Amino acid sequence: MLTLNEMSRAEKLQLMETLWVDLSADANDLDSPDWHLTALHEAERAHRDGQADFIDWAEAKARLRDGRV
């Protein structure tokens, strides 16, 4: 078995895809942590109160890549 350091980028991506398919097969059996619901309610409140800032997906990805989070 290869270690991560020995795997190519393509092999790592294939492994991630395989893991995702396997993990998502029983996704309905998994409970979200409590903080997910809290974060959702906070986001809904901010949107309702006009305090949420929205940017398009391309800008969000650029900010994440540049460390401007």
Secondary structure as GFF3:
##gff-version 3
##sequence-region A 1 69
A	DSSP	three_ten_helix	4	6	.	.	.	ID=ss1
A	DSSP	alpha_helix	9	24	.	.	.	ID=ss2
A	DSSP	three_ten_helix	27	29	.	.	.	ID=ss3
A	DSSP	alpha_helix	34	48	.	.	.	ID=ss4
A	DSSP	alpha_helix	57	66	.	.	.	ID=ss5
###
